[in-house]
Amino acid sequence: MIALCLSGSQEAWSALVARYGPVVWTVARSHRLSDADCEEVFQVTWLRVYRSLTRLHTPERFPAWLTTCARRESLKQYERSRRYVPVGDGGTLDRPTTTGSGPEEGILVRERGAEVLTALSRLPDRDQRLLALLSADPAPGYDEVSRRLGIARGSVGPLRGRALRRLAEQLRIVESENAPATAM
């Protein structure tokens, strides 16, 4: 199929994209990109493949080469999208109006914050350190988290998910402990 693409066959190119397009999408999705960013990665990856196809020395390595190209484009797109911060819907940049909530709102916010801190303190040390790093402003990238905690980069996301589930569990426990007892 690669040889036919190099000879200029549009049918072969279409077949190549149809066959390996899902690979590019999977790689882009694995980087947690938005739909628009995944589309961008898809287009740019195939453009780069088209321009560089003549440099492919071993056609049987095409899937691995394509995956590498898609991964690089996904990382570039991730970095570009991190730099873009939407500023709203084009309206004014005035301060938001206050809702006029009373002092009870402040008390509820403080109580909720205390419950979260209590739940967080009940987590294993690794979960606490991981969540603290990932909630920093600005949050470090997975490479930095991996380096600081001494864990594999690919483990950061799954560990984060499990830590958040454990935090939610502990938060439910803390809430039930703090709930007022109802008289029977």
Backbone as a ProteinNet text record, in pm:
[ID]
protein_1_A
[PRIMARY]
MIALCLSGSQEAWSALVARYGPVVWTVARSHRLSDADCEEVFQVTWLRVYRSLTRLHTPERFPAWLTTCARRESLKQYERSRRYVPVGDGGTLDRPTTTGSGPEEGILVRERGAEVLTALSRLPDRDQRLLALLSADPAPGYDEVSRRLGIARGSVGPLRGRALRRLAEQLRIVESENAPATAM
[TERTIARY]
82.2	0	87.9	199.4	290.6	347.8	387.5	444	341.8	215.2	110.7	89.4	96.3	83.7	197	317.8	434	425	354	337.7	225.2	154.5	52.7	-89.6	-114.1	-248.6	-336	-438.7	-532.4	-611	-644.3	-717.9	-635.2	-505.9	-417.6	-405.8	-394.7	-385.6	-513.3	-628	-755.7	-765.1	-720	-722.6	-628.4	-512.6	-415.9	-474.8	-536.1	-597.8	-714.8	-794.2	-908	-860	-754.5	-704.6	-636.9	-554.7	-475.5	-526.9	-634.6	-692.1	-729.8	-792.1	-826.6	-706.1	-589.4	-467.7	-435.4	-443.5	-414.2	-514.9	-643.4	-746.1	-721.1	-683.9	-659.3	-543.3	-437.6	-322.2	-361.9	-433.5	-475.2	-566.4	-661.3	-754.4	-681	-575.2	-501.3	-430.3	-417.4	-357.6	-463.8	-587.7	-700.7	-722	-712.6	-735.5	-884.5	-926.9	-1066	-1091.4	-1217.4	-1251.2	-1183.8	-1187.9	-1126.1	-975.1	-911.7	-767.7	-734.3	-818.7	-797.2	-807.8	-903.5	-916.3	-791.8	-740.4	-618.4	-500.9	-486.1	-378.8	-393.9	-516.4	-542.6	-495.6	-537.4	-502.4	-352	-291.6	-148.8	-64.9	-104.1	-29.3	-30.4	-148.8	-155.6	-83.6	-83.5	-8.1	141.1	189.5	332.3	368.3	280.1	304.2	311.7	219.9	218	349	392.7	515.1	641.1	637.8	758	756.9	654.2	640.1	758.4	820.2	934.3	1055.1	1060	1173.5	1155.5	1041.6	1015.7	1092.9	1195.7	1282.4	1226.8	1151.9	1096.6	945.3	872	726.1	656.8	715.3	651.7	652.8	732.1	735.9	640.3	559.1	468	379	313.3	226.5	301.2	422.2	500.3	540.6	578.6	618	499.5	384.3	262.8	226	236	205.1	298.1	425.1	521.5	487.4	453.9	414.8	291.9	192.2	68.2	96.1	181.5	215.1	283.9	377.6	447.7	351.2	263.3	166	68.3	30.5	-59.4	5.8	132.9	204	217.2	245.9	254.3	119	12.5	-121.9	-159.2	-122.5	-149.6	-82.5	42.6	115	50.8	10.4	-54.6	-186.3	-263.9	-395	-382	-273.2	-251.4	-225.1	-165.6	-133.2	-254.6	-356	-476.2	-574.8	-608.7	-705.3	-820.8	-938.9	-1052.2	-1090.7	-1132.4	-1164.1	-1313.5	-1392.2	-1536.6	-1599.1	-1717.8	-1793.2	-1781.4	-1677	-1658.1	-1723.3	-1781.2	-1843.2	-1736.8	-1780.2	-1686.1	-1609.2	-1501.1	-1417.7	-1442.7	-1566.6	-1600.7	-1600.2	-1590.9	-1599.9	-1740.4	-1749.3	-1883.8	-1960.8	-2090	-2171.4	-2185.2	-2193.6	-2208	-2353.1	-2373.6	-2508.4	-2579.9	-2510.2	-2572.9	-2598.2	-2519.1	-2539.5	-2497.2	-2561.9	-2536.6	-2419.8	-2401.4	-2289.4	-2296.4	-2416.9	-2429.5	-2355.5	-2346.4	-2273.7	-2126.1	-2067	-1926.8	-1903.6	-1996.7	-1984.6	-1990.4	-2084.2	-2097.4	-1971.3	-1914.7	-1792.7	-1678.2	-1664.1	-1558.1	-1578.4	-1702.9	-1731.1	-1696.9	-1735.1	-1705.8	-1554.6	-1483.1	-1337.1	-1274.8	-1327.8	-1276.8	-1303.7	-1420.2	-1453.3	-1358	-1328.7	-1237.5	-1098.3	-1052	-919.5	-913.9	-1020.3	-1025.1	-1019.5	-1098.5	-1098.9	-961.9	-900.2	-767.6	-663.8	-674.5	-576.3	-587.4	-698.3	-718	-664.1	-621.5	-568.6	-424.5	-378	-236.8	-148.3	-26	66.8	87.5	102.1	124.6	7.3	-115.8	-234.1	-234.4	-200.1	-198.3	-97	24.3	127.9	88.7	31.8	-9.4	-118.1	-221.2	-331	-284.5	-192.9	-139.4	-64.5	17.9	91.5	-2.5	-101.2	-190.6	-290	-307.1	-398.8	-325.3	-193	-115.7	-155.1	-131.8	-163.6	-38.2	21	-22.4	19.7	-61	-32.7	86.9	178.4	290.7	242.1	317.7	283.5	309.1	259.4	276.3	423.7	508.5	651.5	710.9	674.2	725	671.1	543	483.3	554.1	577.9	646.9	785.1	856.8	991.6	987.4	899.3	893.1	851.4	758.4	707.2	777.4	861.9	934.2	844.5	746.7	656.4	662.4	620.8	621.8	519.2	552.6	462.1	326.2	326.4	202.2	115.5	172.3	96.1	26.9	65.8	13	-139	-190.7	-335.5	-414.7	-377.5	-451.5	-441.8	-323.7	-309.1	-395.1	-400.9	-483.6	-630.4	-676.4	-816.2	-848.7	-759	-783.7	-778.8	-685.5	-675.9	-803	-857.2	-980.3	-1099.5	-1103	-1210.9	-1200.6	-1077.4	-1059.9	-1096.1	-1063.1	-1097.6	-1249.4	-1318.2	-1464.7	-1524.8	-1468.6	-1514.9	-1497.8	-1378.9	-1350.6	-1439.3	-1468.4	-1553.9	-1695.7	-1745.8	-1877.9	-1878	-1770.6	-1760.6	-1759.3	-1678.1	-1669.4	-1804.3	-1872.2	-2003.9	-2102.9	-2098.9	-2193	-2158.4	-2032.5	-1991.9	-2036.6	-2036.4	-2072.8	-2221.7	-2296.9	-2440	-2508.5	-2601.9	-2672.6	-2757.1	-2759.5	-2838.3	-2985.8	-3068.1	-3212	-3277.4	-3365.9	-3434.3	-3545.4	-3563.5	-3668.4	-3776.5
-118.4	0	126.6	121.5	236.8	264.6	159.1	176.7	240.9	199.4	258.8	406.4	436.8	577.8	660.5	606.2	678	697.3	606.7	620.5	717.4	768.7	870.5	819.5	699.1	642.7	702.8	774.6	834.4	727.2	618.8	509.3	445.6	426.9	368.3	461.8	591.6	688.7	685.8	684.4	678.5	550.8	440.6	313.7	318.1	381.6	394.2	476.4	588.7	674.5	602.3	531.6	458.5	349	281.5	170.4	217	322.6	364.8	492.5	550.6	669.9	648	534.7	511.1	509.8	472.1	473.9	618	708.5	849.6	904.9	872.2	918.6	864.8	738.1	676.4	744.5	772.5	840	979.2	1054.1	1189.7	1185.4	1094.2	1080.7	1043.5	962	919.3	1036.5	1147.6	1267.6	1361.6	1311.4	1386	1520.5	1520.9	1642.4	1657.3	1780.6	1805.5	1750.4	1743.7	1695.8	1781.1	1912	2002.1	1980.1	1961.4	1937.2	1802.2	1701.4	1569.7	1581.1	1659	1679.6	1746.6	1844.5	1913.9	1816.3	1734.2	1633.9	1538.8	1494.9	1403.1	1464.6	1588.7	1655	1677.5	1731	1763	1635.8	1532.1	1405.8	1350.8	1346.1	1292.2	1381.8	1512.7	1603.1	1573.6	1557.7	1527.4	1390.9	1293.7	1160.6	1172	1245.3	1261.7	1325.5	1429.2	1498.5	1414.7	1324.1	1248.6	1103.7	1062.2	921.3	869.6	954.5	910.7	876	926.3	897.9	770.5	705.3	581	468.4	417	314.9	173.4	148.7	14.5	26.2	2.2	16.5	-69	-181.9	-264.5	-195.8	-91.2	-15.1	104.7	114.2	227.7	249.5	145.5	170.3	233.7	185.9	241.9	386.1	411.6	545.4	641.4	595.7	677.3	708.4	609.4	629	732.9	726.5	824.1	964.5	975.8	1106.8	1161.3	1076.5	1119.1	1159.3	1085.4	1118.7	1256	1279	1408.6	1523.3	1504.9	1609.5	1630.4	1523.8	1535.3	1616.6	1590	1665	1812.5	1838.3	1978.9	2047.8	1977.8	2036.1	2058	1966	1981.3	2107.6	2127.9	2247.4	2374.8	2371	2489	2518.5	2415.5	2438.1	2484.3	2447.7	2493.9	2644	2697.1	2839.4	2926	2868.8	2943.7	2939.8	3056.8	3065.4	3151.3	3093.1	3173.4	3276.3	3392.6	3502.2	3525.7	3433.5	3451.8	3454.1	3509.2	3506.9	3636.2	3711.9	3835.3	3954.4	3932	4040.1	4124.3	4205.6	4290.4	4210.4	4265.4	4199.4	4258.1	4301.3	4355.4	4246	4289.4	4192.2	4133.7	4006.7	3948.8	4012.2	4020.2	4076.8	3975.5	4024.9	3934.3	3891.2	3776.4	3722.4	3778.5	3851	3908.6	3805.9	3697.9	3595.5	3649.6	3598.2	3645.2	3574.2	3598.3	3539.9	3387.5	3331.9	3185.9	3118.6	3186.9	3130.4	3113.4	3210.5	3200.9	3087.7	3069.9	2961.7	2826.1	2810.6	2684.5	2654.1	2756.5	2737.9	2693.3	2757.4	2718.7	2575.9	2539.8	2403.3	2301	2330.1	2237.6	2224.6	2335.6	2332.4	2247.6	2259.4	2179.7	2031.4	1998.2	1858.1	1801	1880.6	1835.5	1812.4	1905.3	1889	1766.4	1741.2	1622.8	1496.4	1492.6	1375.8	1357.2	1466.1	1460.9	1407.7	1448.7	1404.1	1255.2	1193.2	1049.7	963.3	1027.1	953.2	909.6	806.6	768.7	886.1	887.3	997.4	1019.6	911.5	925.9	997.1	961.8	1028.1	1176.2	1206.7	1346.9	1427.1	1372	1444	1460	1353.9	1359.7	1464	1462.1	1558.4	1700.9	1716.3	1850.6	1904.7	1819.6	1863.6	1899.3	1813.8	1834.8	1948	1991.1	2102.2	2234.5	2233	2357.1	2447.1	2575.3	2670.4	2747.1	2722.3	2631.9	2488.2	2394.9	2253.6	2210.4	2135.3	2086	1979.1	1958.2	1853.8	1716.3	1615.2	1477.8	1439.2	1493.7	1462.2	1511.9	1633	1690.4	1614	1578.9	1501.8	1367.8	1305.6	1176.9	1188	1292.6	1313.6	1338.7	1426.9	1462.3	1345.9	1263.7	1154.2	1021.9	1017.9	894.7	783.6	821.8	722.4	737	633.1	637.1	738.8	809.9	911.4	852.2	732	667.5	628.2	631.8	596.7	716.6	837.1	956.7	965.6	949.9	960.4	855.6	727.3	625.4	644.8	682.2	706.3	824.6	927.4	1044	1003.1	922.7	877.3	799.4	708.4	630.3	717.8	813.4	903.9	987.9	1034.4	1113.9	1029.8	902.7	815	792.6	771	752.9	880.4	996	1123.2	1138.6	1104.6	1113.7	1020.9	900.2	806.8	866.7	918.7	977.5	1099.1	1175	1291.9	1250.4	1142.8	1092.3	1048.9	984.7	940.6	1061.2	1161.8	1282.8	1352.7	1361.9	1426.5	1352.1	1218.6	1142.1	1156.5	1168.9	1189.9	1325.3	1424.9	1561.3	1589.6	1496.6	1519.2	1521.2	1613.1	1617.2	1491.5	1439.9	1321.2	1362.5	1283	1312.8	1239	1306.2	1246.4	1155.3	1042.1	948.6	945
0	0	0	73.9	79.5	-59.8	-129.9	-264.3	-357.4	-346.4	-429.6	-393.6	-265	-222.8	-280.2	-275	-328.1	-479.9	-547.4	-692.5	-728.2	-624.9	-649.1	-651.1	-608.1	-610.8	-500	-540.6	-444.6	-371.1	-441.4	-378	-266.5	-292.3	-190.9	-70.8	-97.9	12.2	96.2	30.3	101.7	185.1	129.6	202.1	322.8	305.6	415.5	530.2	495.9	598.1	664.1	586.3	643.6	738.2	699.7	781.2	909.8	899.6	1014.2	1081.5	1029.1	1091.6	1237.1	1270.5	1411.5	1504.9	1452.8	1534.5	1575.9	1479.1	1506.5	1608.6	1590.3	1684.6	1824.7	1833.3	1963.9	2034.6	1961.1	2020.8	2068.3	1985.1	2023.9	2146.1	2147	2260.5	2388.8	2375.5	2494.7	2562.4	2492.2	2550.1	2607.9	2613.6	2670.9	2603.9	2473	2396.5	2367.5	2343.6	2307.2	2167.1	2128.7	1994.2	1887.3	1905.5	1807	1800.4	1915.5	1916.6	1853.5	1876.4	1813.6	1662.2	1614.4	1470.3	1414.1	1487.8	1445.3	1438.3	1541	1544	1426.2	1398.6	1288.1	1156	1131.1	1005.2	992.6	1097	1090.5	1080.2	1151.9	1145.2	1002.9	941.8	805.9	706	727.4	640.5	651.4	774	794	735.3	750.5	692.8	540.4	480.9	335.8	286.8	357.5	316.6	339.6	434.7	473.4	427.9	358.5	322.4	240.8	162.1	80.9	166.4	288.7	377.4	458.5	444.8	517.5	449.5	518.7	459.6	473.6	579.5	601.7	614.7	506.8	507.8	613.9	652.7	755.5	892	907.1	1032.8	1029.3	924.6	910.7	1032.9	1088.1	1204.3	1323.3	1350.3	1461.1	1430.9	1305.6	1265.8	1275.3	1228	1234.3	1380	1465.3	1607.8	1668.6	1635.6	1685.4	1636.3	1508.1	1451.9	1524.3	1544.2	1610.4	1754.6	1822.9	1961.6	1969.3	1879	1878.9	1850.9	1753	1722	1837.6	1906.1	2021.8	2131.8	2157.9	2262.5	2224.4	2095.6	2050.4	2066.1	2027.4	2037.6	2182.9	2269.2	2412.7	2465.7	2428.5	2473.8	2417.5	2288.7	2231.3	2300.7	2329.7	2391.4	2535.8	2602.6	2741.1	2744.7	2637.9	2635	2605.5	2544.8	2508.1	2623.2	2672.9	2782	2734.3	2713.6	2668	2773	2725.5	2814.8	2822.8	2788.8	2797.3	2660.1	2654.4	2529.4	2450.6	2474.5	2400.9	2468.8	2585.4	2660.6	2729.2	2821.4	2892.8	2995.8	3041	3140.4	3279.1	3303.2	3433.6	3537.9	3662.7	3770.7	3774	3810.3	3819.5	3933.8	3916.1	4022.1	4134	4255.5	4369.3	4379.6	4436	4447.1	4568.7	4652.9	4770.6	4879.5	4878.3	4979.7	5115.6	5215.5	5350.8	5415.8	5544.1	5616.8	5624.5	5611.8	5617.9	5503.2	5388.3	5274.4	5309.4	5374.9	5416.2	5514.3	5605.3	5703.6	5633.4	5539.4	5467	5384.5	5324.4	5245.2	5335.9	5452.5	5546.7	5597.4	5628.4	5675.4	5567.5	5445.3	5336.2	5316.8	5325.2	5314	5423.7	5544.9	5656.7	5633.3	5578.7	5549.7	5444.4	5342.5	5237.1	5295.3	5379.3	5439.5	5530.6	5604.3	5689.5	5605	5497.8	5408.7	5345.4	5305.1	5243.3	5341.6	5467.2	5567.3	5595.8	5561.5	5584.5	5470.2	5363.3	5247.9	5273.6	5203.1	5212.2	5168.1	5219	5192.4	5042.5	4965.2	4820.8	4754.7	4793.2	4737.1	4773.6	4897.5	4941.4	4860	4843.6	4768.3	4622.2	4562.7	4422.7	4401.8	4484.9	4470	4497.8	4592.5	4620.9	4499.6	4437.6	4318.9	4205	4181.5	4067.4	4088.8	4214.4	4238.6	4253.2	4236	4241.5	4125.1	4141.1	4034.8	3997.4	3884.3	3778.8	3812.7	3767.4	3792.2	3707.1	3765.2	3684.2	3587.6	3481.5	3385.6	3444.9	3375.7	3423.9	3433.3	3344.2	3350.5	3482.2	3521.9	3647	3767.7	3765	3874.6	3885.9	3772.3	3768.4	3832	3797.1	3850.7	4000.7	4045.1	4187.5	4277.1	4227.6	4310.9	4285.4	4182.8	4152.8	4100.4	4017.9	3959	3807.6	3738	3591.2	3542.1	3433	3378.4	3344.3	3290.4	3252.6	3370.9	3491.1	3611.4	3674	3634.7	3699.5	3685.8	3565.1	3543.1	3619.3	3606.9	3682.6	3833.6	3882.7	4026.9	4070.7	3985.8	4015	4025.8	3932	3933.2	4059.8	4097.2	4219.1	4343.3	4345.7	4461.5	4473.9	4362.2	4367.6	4412.2	4369.6	4417	4568.1	4616.9	4761.6	4837.2	4779.5	4843.2	4849.2	4742.3	4741.4	4847	4860.7	4963.7	5103	5128.2	5259.5	5284.8	5181.6	5196.7	5235.2	5174.8	5214.4	5361	5404.8	5544	5637.3	5603.4	5686.7	5692.1	5578.6	5575.8	5664.6	5659.1	5742.8	5890.8	5922.4	6062.3	6114.4	6024.3	6064.3	6051.1	5991.6	5973.5	6109.5	6127.9	6255.6	6273.7	6395	6423.6	6428.9	6364.5	6364.4	6480.6	6548.4	6663	6613.1	6680	6640.1	6740.4
[MASK]
++++++++++++++++++++++++++++++++++++++++++++++++++++++++++++++++++++++++++++++++++++++++++++++++++++++++++++++++++++++++++++++++++++++++++++++++++++++++++++++++++++++++++++++++++++++++

